[in-house]
Amino acid sequence: MNLTRVCWLAVLLLLGAVPLAVLVPSAGAPLAAAIQSLRAVASVPQQPAGPAATATGAAQPAASARANHPPVAAGSGAPTSGPAGASAGAAPRPDPPAGEGTWPAPSADDRAQDPADAPADRAPVPTCAPLAEPSEPAADEPRTARSGAGRAAGPLPPALRPLPLRWHARLAEAVYETLGAASADYAVVVKRVSDGCGVALSRDRVFYAASLYKLVLLYDVFYQRERGELRFDEEIVVTEEHASYALGPLLWPVDSAVSIADLAEAMITQSDNVAAIMLHKRLGGWATNQRLAAAGLRHTQLTTELPTTAGDLALVLEGLARGQAVSSRASQEMLALLRGQKVNDRIPAGLPQGVPVAHKTGNWENACHDAGVVLAPQGAYVLVVLSEETACAPRVAKLSAAVYEVLAADALQGHFGAP
């Protein structure tokens, strides 16, 4: 039997086309078992390599819902592709261990949520244990506009520098207990402005922003004013195209001249889409995305898909609360506008009467959000809640109440200093 024939017979054996007993009657059970093992291995379907093969990314709203929402003006020059690498949604977390013990602080690689499978006998960590590394952005890139389509971005803003997140164990338990199984549909960031104590659940998971894009657009409006690129008394004329983005009654008739200041106020306090589109067109979508990226927003873009994350929004809000977003004056002005938000059925609804909140809500199909700075009497804290629910107000209000209760208890114990 020559070599070629031997090779063909081996192939036929592996494929099962020829029984082993026909070719080698004396081979016996050991050889037959080995051949069967090889066949079993050959029949196992191969899995694609790498985490991208199984990670599906954050669930996005239905394409029809995104298409009907008017976030981005046509012809803005903004790229249409969203950020890559959206992490998969969080699975429901089991109950924490009984007793006083708490989950240990997460590692730097998985600090979006504390580990759900930590051994019960592991030593508890103190309140506000530091993470393995600061949650600061990478070293600054040269602050110059990159080449690309659309309006030039000009000088880019400095990166926002947040305090390192210090894991607050009791707060984490309160968040998970409040959300329960619904935590799979949520991302939450809580962060005390004075010392960085807080918790983050799925903070890098990408959600559809809905009207929360207006918060980051407001940041860019003030940055451009700071640079002298636009004045708040500058007026823009409402066109038929602008008016086509209205989801309700027009605040200004077509051909009206409206100031930048009035547009910014209407965009935030009334979540007016026409005002947002007019400002977005004035700034330029591609250029705005460049400036947001330079500020440290890794996932948020003003594109058709409107991607954002709880971590990005918390970064901007912390900058406002610490007076570092654009400038101290600009931060205070933006907070004042956000305090005028008309929809108060989520974060504010869970707070004691009279506690002010500078916040912005967002609603669309499979998107219900609230993000803001709670100006508590003991000190400010950032609270961002993103969800894939269509209606989330009762759950977010309950979560807001739970967060306030934990941080108020900290104040009584002397852990909660004013920023």
C-alpha positions in Angstrom: 0.0 0.0 0.0 1.6 3.3 -1.1 1.7 6.5 0.9 -1.0 8.2 -1.2 -3.5 5.4 -0.5 -2.7 5.4 3.2 -3.4 9.2 3.4 -6.8 8.8 1.6 -7.8 5.9 3.9 -6.9 8.1 6.9 -9.2 10.8 5.7 -12.0 8.4 5.0 -11.6 7.0 8.5 -11.9 10.5 10.1 -14.9 11.4 8.0 -16.6 8.1 8.9 -17.1 7.1 5.3 -15.4 3.7 5.9 -15.8 1.6 9.1 -12.6 0.9 10.8 -13.4 -2.8 11.2 -13.6 -3.2 7.4 -10.0 -1.9 6.9 -8.3 -3.1 10.0 -10.2 -6.0 11.6 -7.5 -6.5 14.2 -7.1 -2.9 15.3 -9.1 -3.5 18.4 -11.0 -1.2 20.7 -8.2 1.2 21.7 -7.5 2.3 18.1 -11.3 2.5 17.4 -11.7 4.8 20.5 -8.9 7.0 19.4 -10.4 7.4 15.9 -13.8 8.3 17.4 -12.2 10.9 19.6 -10.6 12.5 16.6 -13.9 12.5 14.8 -15.5 14.2 17.8 -12.9 16.9 17.9 -13.2 17.5 14.2 -17.0 17.9 14.5 -17.0 20.6 17.2 -17.9 24.0 15.6 -15.1 26.6 16.0 -15.9 29.7 18.0 -14.6 33.1 16.7 -11.6 34.3 18.6 -11.6 37.3 20.9 -14.2 38.9 23.1 -15.9 40.6 20.1 -17.2 37.2 19.1 -19.6 37.1 22.1 -20.0 40.7 23.2 -23.1 42.2 21.5 -22.6 45.7 22.9 -25.3 47.8 24.5 -28.7 47.2 23.1 -29.8 50.1 20.9 -33.3 51.4 20.5 -35.2 50.3 17.4 -33.9 51.8 14.2 -37.2 53.5 13.5 -37.1 55.2 16.9 -33.6 56.5 16.3 -34.5 57.6 12.8 -37.5 59.7 14.0 -35.6 61.4 16.8 -34.2 64.7 15.7 -30.8 64.9 17.4 -28.4 65.8 14.6 -28.9 68.3 11.9 -28.5 67.1 8.4 -25.4 68.3 6.7 -23.6 68.9 9.9 -20.5 67.0 8.8 -20.7 64.7 11.8 -19.5 61.1 11.2 -22.2 58.5 11.3 -20.4 55.6 12.9 -20.8 55.2 16.7 -17.9 54.3 19.0 -16.6 50.8 18.9 -16.2 48.4 21.8 -19.5 49.0 23.6 -19.5 46.7 26.5 -22.2 44.2 27.0 -25.0 44.8 29.5 -24.6 43.8 33.1 -26.3 40.7 34.3 -28.5 40.9 37.5 -26.4 40.8 40.6 -27.1 38.3 43.4 -27.8 39.5 46.9 -24.7 40.6 48.9 -23.4 38.3 51.6 -25.2 38.4 54.9 -23.8 40.4 57.8 -21.5 43.4 57.8 -19.2 42.2 55.0 -19.2 43.9 51.6 -17.8 43.2 48.2 -14.2 44.2 47.7 -13.3 47.1 45.5 -13.3 46.3 41.8 -10.0 46.0 39.9 -9.0 48.7 37.5 -10.0 46.4 34.6 -13.5 45.8 35.9 -14.4 48.9 38.0 -17.6 49.5 36.1 -19.2 47.3 38.8 -18.1 45.5 41.9 -17.6 41.7 41.5 -20.7 39.6 42.0 -18.8 36.4 42.6 -16.4 37.5 45.3 -15.8 34.7 48.0 -18.0 35.2 51.0 -15.0 34.8 53.3 -13.0 37.6 51.8 -12.3 40.4 54.2 -14.7 43.4 53.9 -13.3 46.7 52.6 -13.7 50.0 54.4 -16.2 52.6 53.1 -14.8 54.5 50.1 -11.8 52.2 49.4 -9.6 53.5 46.6 -9.5 51.8 43.3 -6.3 50.2 42.0 -5.6 53.3 39.8 -7.1 56.8 39.4 -10.0 57.2 37.0 -8.2 60.0 35.1 -7.9 60.3 31.4 -4.7 59.4 29.6 -2.0 61.9 29.1 -3.0 64.9 27.1 -2.8 64.8 23.4 -1.6 67.9 21.5 -4.6 70.2 21.7 -5.0 70.8 17.9 -7.8 70.0 15.6 -7.3 66.8 13.6 -7.9 66.7 9.9 -11.3 65.5 8.6 -14.5 66.5 7.0 -16.6 69.4 8.4 -15.9 72.6 10.1 -12.5 73.0 11.7 -12.6 72.4 15.5 -10.0 75.0 16.3 -8.1 74.9 19.6 -9.3 71.9 21.6 -10.4 72.1 25.3 -8.2 70.6 28.0 -9.2 67.2 29.3 -11.5 67.2 32.3 -9.8 65.8 35.3 -12.1 63.9 37.6 -11.2 62.7 41.1 -10.4 59.0 41.3 -13.5 57.0 42.1 -13.4 55.6 45.6 -15.7 52.6 45.9 -18.5 53.1 48.5 -19.5 49.6 49.6 -22.8 50.5 51.3 -23.8 52.7 48.4 -23.1 49.9 46.0 -25.4 47.6 48.0 -28.1 50.2 48.0 -28.0 50.6 44.3 -28.1 46.9 43.5 -30.8 46.3 46.1 -33.0 49.1 44.6 -32.6 48.0 41.0 -32.7 44.3 41.6 -33.1 42.3 38.4 -33.6 45.5 36.4 -29.9 46.3 36.9 -29.3 44.5 33.6 -31.1 47.4 31.8 -29.3 50.2 33.8 -26.1 52.1 34.1 -25.5 54.2 37.2 -22.8 56.5 38.4 -22.8 58.1 41.8 -19.9 60.3 42.9 -19.4 62.6 45.8 -17.8 65.8 44.6 -15.7 66.4 47.7 -13.8 63.1 47.8 -14.8 60.9 44.9 -16.6 58.4 47.0 -19.3 56.6 45.0 -20.2 53.7 42.8 -20.3 52.9 39.1 -22.5 50.3 37.5 -21.8 49.6 33.8 -20.5 53.1 33.3 -18.9 52.4 30.0 -21.9 50.7 28.5 -23.2 52.6 25.5 -26.8 53.9 25.5 -28.9 55.9 23.2 -28.6 59.4 24.7 -32.0 60.8 23.6 -32.2 64.4 24.9 -29.1 64.0 27.1 -27.0 65.0 24.1 -28.2 68.5 24.9 -26.1 68.5 28.1 -22.8 68.0 26.2 -23.9 70.4 23.5 -24.4 73.0 26.2 -20.8 72.4 27.3 -19.6 73.1 23.8 -21.7 76.2 23.5 -20.0 77.7 26.6 -16.6 76.5 25.4 -17.0 78.4 22.1 -18.2 81.5 24.0 -15.1 81.3 26.2 -12.9 81.2 23.1 -14.7 84.1 21.6 -16.1 82.1 18.7 -19.7 83.1 19.5 -21.5 85.6 21.6 -24.7 85.0 23.6 -26.3 88.0 22.1 -25.8 86.7 18.6 -29.0 85.9 16.8 -30.0 83.0 14.5 -33.0 83.0 12.3 -35.4 80.1 12.5 -35.8 78.4 9.2 -38.3 75.9 7.9 -35.7 73.2 8.2 -35.1 74.1 11.9 -38.9 74.1 12.5 -39.2 70.6 11.0 -37.4 69.1 14.0 -40.1 70.3 16.5 -41.9 67.6 18.4 -44.4 70.0 19.9 -45.5 73.6 19.5 -42.9 76.0 18.0 -41.5 78.4 20.6 -40.6 80.9 17.8 -42.2 81.3 14.4 -40.3 80.7 11.3 -38.1 83.8 10.3 -37.8 84.8 14.0 -34.4 85.9 15.2 -33.4 84.2 18.4 -30.3 84.8 20.6 -27.8 82.1 21.5 -28.7 82.7 25.1 -32.4 82.1 24.6 -31.7 79.0 22.5 -29.4 77.5 25.2 -32.0 78.2 27.9 -34.9 76.6 25.9 -32.7 73.6 24.9 -32.1 72.8 28.6 -35.1 73.9 30.5 -37.7 72.8 28.0 -35.6 70.3 26.1 -36.5 72.1 22.9 -35.3 70.2 19.8 -35.5 73.2 17.5 -33.2 75.2 19.8 -30.8 72.3 20.0 -30.7 71.8 16.2 -30.0 75.6 15.7 -27.1 75.5 18.1 -25.8 72.3 16.7 -25.7 73.7 13.2 -24.1 76.9 14.4 -21.3 74.9 16.1 -20.8 72.2 13.5 -21.3 68.5 14.4 -17.8 67.2 13.4 -16.1 70.1 15.2 -18.2 69.5 18.4 -17.3 65.8 18.4 -13.6 66.7 18.2 -13.9 69.0 21.2 -15.9 66.5 23.2 -13.3 63.8 22.6 -10.5 66.2 23.6 -12.4 67.0 26.9 -12.2 63.2 27.7 -15.6 62.0 26.5 -14.6 58.6 25.0 -18.0 57.4 23.8 -20.3 60.3 23.4 -20.8 61.8 19.9 -23.4 64.0 18.3 -24.1 61.6 15.4 -27.3 60.0 14.2 -26.9 57.1 16.7 -26.3 59.5 19.6 -24.2 57.2 21.7 -23.3 58.1 25.3 -22.3 56.5 28.6 -22.9 57.2 32.2 -19.2 57.6 32.7 -19.0 60.4 30.0 -21.9 62.3 31.4 -20.6 62.0 35.0 -17.3 63.4 33.8 -19.0 66.6 32.5 -21.2 66.9 35.5 -18.3 66.5 37.9 -16.5 69.2 36.0 -19.5 71.5 36.4 -19.8 70.8 40.1 -16.1 71.5 40.7 -16.1 74.6 38.6 -13.7 73.1 36.0 -15.9 72.7 33.0 -14.7 75.5 30.6 -14.3 77.9 33.6 -15.6 78.5 37.1 -18.0 81.2 35.7 -19.2 79.0 32.9 -19.7 76.1 35.2 -21.9 78.1 37.5 -24.0 79.4 34.5 -24.5 75.9 33.2 -25.6 74.6 36.6 -28.0 77.5 36.8 -29.6 76.5 33.5 -29.8 72.9 34.5 -31.5 73.8 37.7 -34.3 75.2 35.6 -35.1 71.8 34.0 -38.9 71.5 33.9 -39.2 67.6 34.1 -38.6 66.6 37.7 -40.2 63.2 38.0 -37.0 61.2 38.4 -33.9 62.3 40.5 -35.7 65.3 42.2 -38.7 63.2 43.0 -36.7 61.0 45.4 -35.2 63.9 47.3 -36.4 65.8 50.4 -38.4 68.9 49.4 -36.2 71.9 48.7 -33.0 70.0 47.7 -31.9 71.6 44.4 -30.8 69.5 41.4 -29.1 70.7 38.3 -30.0 68.0 35.8 -31.1 67.0 32.4 -33.5 64.2 31.4 -33.8 62.2 28.3 -36.7 60.1 26.9 -37.3 58.0 23.8 -38.4 54.5 23.0 -36.3 52.2 25.1 -34.4 55.1 26.6 -35.3 56.8 29.9 -32.5 58.8 31.6 -31.7 61.5 34.2 -28.3 62.9 34.9 -27.4 65.7 37.2 -25.7 67.2 40.3 -27.6 67.0 43.5 -26.8 70.1 45.6 -27.4 68.5 48.9 -27.0 70.6 52.1 -24.1 68.3 53.2 -22.3 68.6 49.9 -22.9 68.0 46.2 -22.8 64.6 44.4 -23.2 63.5 40.8 -25.9 61.1 40.0 -26.3 59.6 36.5 -29.0 57.0 35.7 -29.3 55.6 32.2 -31.8 52.9 31.3 -33.3 51.0 28.4 -36.8 51.2 29.8 -39.3 53.4 28.1 -40.7 54.5 31.5 -38.3 54.7 34.4 -39.5 57.6 36.6 -40.7 55.5 39.7 -37.6 53.4 39.7 -35.2 56.3 39.3 -36.9 58.3 42.0 -36.6 55.3 44.3 -32.9 54.9 43.5 -32.4 58.7 44.1 -34.0 58.4 47.5 -31.8 55.4 48.4 -28.6 57.2 47.3 -29.5 60.3 49.3 -30.2 58.2 52.4 -26.8 56.5 52.3 -24.9 59.7 51.7 -26.9 61.6 54.4 -26.0 58.8 56.9 -22.4 59.4 55.9 -22.8 63.1 56.8 -24.0 62.2 60.3 -20.9 60.1 60.8 -18.6 62.9 59.6 -17.7 61.4 56.2 -19.4 63.9 54.0 -17.6 67.1 53.6 -18.7 70.1 51.4 -16.8 70.4 48.2 
